[in-house]
C-alpha cells in the first residue's frame, strides 16, 4: 500500500514536532513544510533536508532553498496538517483546502465548528474515520479527555470539576507571561470544559483556569463524581494500564514539573526531551465517597503530537483505532519505561 503523503502548514512548536513524528511512521511520507519567514526553524529544517514550500503569505525567504510554491505543495499531498496560529486554520480551509477538496487536520486553537469532528484518539477515533476535516483538541483538553475517558469507561461519570494551572508561555517564547503574577481566567466555566464536551459530549464538566510563572507544563487538579465508588488502588491500576498516561511517585523523586521534564530527557526517546504521556502523581490520587481526586501534568508542547498522527490515519480511512495508537506509540517510543512505581 502506498504511503500517506503528508504536508505540514506552519512549522512552530507543534508543526515541527508533527513533522518529526511523520518522518518516523512507516506508512507516511513527509512531502514538506511551509516557510513563512526566514528563521532558525527553517534553517534547521533545511539542515535536515526537509523540503520547504512557500507559504501563501511570506516575508523575505530569499535565503531559503524553496522546493515550490503553495499550489505545488497542495498538489503533492494527500492531507494537510495545519499548525498555523489559532483562527488562521479556518481561513486556510475556506481559501485553499475546501476549494481543492484537500483533507486537513487542525489544532485546538480552531473552533469546533470549523471541522467535521473534534478528536482524541483514545476517546473517539471511530468518529473521525474518513472525515475531511478533523480538529485535534488542545493540549489541556487532550489531557482531560485521556484520563476522563478511562474513568468513564470504568466507573461512569456523574460530574467533573477541574482547575487548570497553566504555564505562562512556552520555553522559547519571550513575548508572553506572566513573569511575577498569578492570572485567573475570569470566565466561568473556562473554555476547557466545553471543549472536552466536543469529544466526550455526555460528560458533565465544569472548569476554571489560571496562568502562572512557568514555561514547563500545565497542571490540573481534578475531582470526578463517579457513578460507582472507586478506590485509590484500583484507580492507580486503571491509569497505569491506560496508554499515553504515566504514573509517577514521590519515591522516584518525580515530584514536580521540572523533574518530569528532566525525566523525559533521561528517557532519551527523542532529541527534544518531550513527555507526550499525561503524568499522574501516585500520591496525588485520593478517594472520598464516590469522588475520585487526582492531579495530572500536561507537556503542552508534545501531548497532541501523537494525536495528530492518529488523526491523519483516521481521516485517510484507517479504521482500526487501537492499531493506529499502537503503531504511533511504537514509532514515537510512547509508554517506554512507563511505570515508575515499585
Secondary structure, DSSP 8 states (H G I E B T S, - for coil): ---EEEEEE--SHHHHHHHHHHHT-TTEEEEEEEE-S-SHHHHHHHHTT--EEE-SS-S--TTS---B-HHHHHHH-SEEEE--STTHHHHHIIIIITTTT-EEEE-TTS-GGGSSEEE-HHHHGGGGTT-SEEEE--HHHHHHHHHHHHHHHHH-EEEEEEEEEEESS-TT-SS---SS--EE--SSS-HHHHHHTTTSTT--EEEEEEEES-SS-EEEEEEEEESS---HHHHHHHHHTSTTEEEE-GGGT--SHHHHHHHHHHHTSSTT----SEEEEGGG-EEETTEEEEEEEE-TTTTTHHHHHHHHHHHTT---HHHHHHHHHHHHTTTTT-----
